[in-house]
Amino acid sequence: MPESTADFDVVVLGGGSGGYSAAFRAAELGLSVCLVEKAELGGTCLHRGCIPTKALLHTAEVADAARHAESFGVQASYQGIDIATVNKYKDGIISRLYKGLQGLAKAHKITLVAGTGRLVSPGTVEVDGQRYTGKDVVLATGSYSKSLPGLEIGGRVITSEQAIKLDVVPERVVVLGGGVIGCEFASVWKSFGVDVTIVEALPRLVAVEDEAASKALERAFKKRKINFSTGVRFKGVTQDDSGVHVELEDGKTFDADLMLVAVGRGPSTQGLGYEEAGVTVDRGFVITDERLRTGVETGNGGHVYAVGDIVPGLQLAHRGFAHGVFVAEEIAGQQPAPVVDALIPRVTYSNPEIASVGLTERQARELHGDDAVEVLEYNLGGNGKSQIIGTQGFVKLVRQKDGPVVGFVAVGERMSEQIGEAQLIVSWEAFPEEVAALVHAHPTQNEALGEAHMALAGKPLHSHA
């Protein structure tokens, strides 16, 4: 018989962005918290996802800066990539952040349980025969790298988890999937001197983004000599001592040292007892209402909640983080405002970057009608700071006619840093005239937002309305 433990106010299953934020916020609100994690606190984002990939992207940026140093009058040259030092730099960042999280968990007096947990009843999680009961339970078990039916991962066919740990720089790579993960790794490897080919079955790269952003990224990738095939499905791959041999359904073939499978992430819910406990699971995802309740009561006077990547919608670390904070405050009776996916910023950290929030042009036209939508593109060619750092791209605004800005997308180096103001504009339903009245610092890329809104308000300075 499993041994029982003391009850908690909240038991959280999973210690990634959604799980640890729920645990930390609940503890701040005076609740007793048990947090169960099978691997390391911080989850995929810290150890195998966002943080290591962005460290690699920064290394790639430095490599490109070295390549082009002479054009800025700096006498430097690119000699190559020391992958051992790259990995040391990357792992050092992860280690420092991990220690910080462990310290916070201790400071919050959270009971950390290491091991694979399973929901054995609506209010109880079992780990290695030990049971932990909560008035409320939060499911936060995250996601895994998906593959395609019949496509086995192994050998020279890898996922992002293996890609961030490579101890060699390959000569040629095929990236299967032209979404965010695929484009980011393609960007890194190209900067590392790798011959890269992206294979994407959909008609364009980063197909969930505004079409103008996809086209701009494709133009930039062509200029960087990143190869890509779109609109044709993957057929199969074989591997031998010489590498991988990839075939598409139209008969086209590619040879490479490795194939990265980047076809999205699936929810980690299988075999964890969710359905047996009464939780509704659809294609692996946990179905919730807008307040992230699964509809299952714990029997202890509380509810079973779900957060992050296992809930249908955007699979982003900051969404999981926001979910976790929301659920903790909901449990504490604070009645927080629900997290709205359309208002969550989205960023592809390739070179160039794509940053967006709100509706794409197509979504806005479908929602409001063609005649009720205004669109404006401001080219970064008119932005002083963008000229200084040598980037090209644009800021695009989507506006409800005579109404607020409902969508934003930008393409260019460092445009992710502009998403904060854009998020406020869209979330607070700002009118172009209101943003145009704000004074934006010069010279910054942030000025591009101000000038775009000035143009949309009918008073362009460095562009034509």
Order of alpha helices (4+ residues) and beta strands (2+ residues): beta-beta-alpha-beta-alpha-alpha-alpha-beta-beta-beta-beta-beta-beta-alpha-beta-alpha-beta-alpha-beta-beta-beta-beta-beta-beta-beta-beta-beta-beta-alpha-beta-beta-alpha-beta-alpha-beta-beta-alpha-alpha-alpha
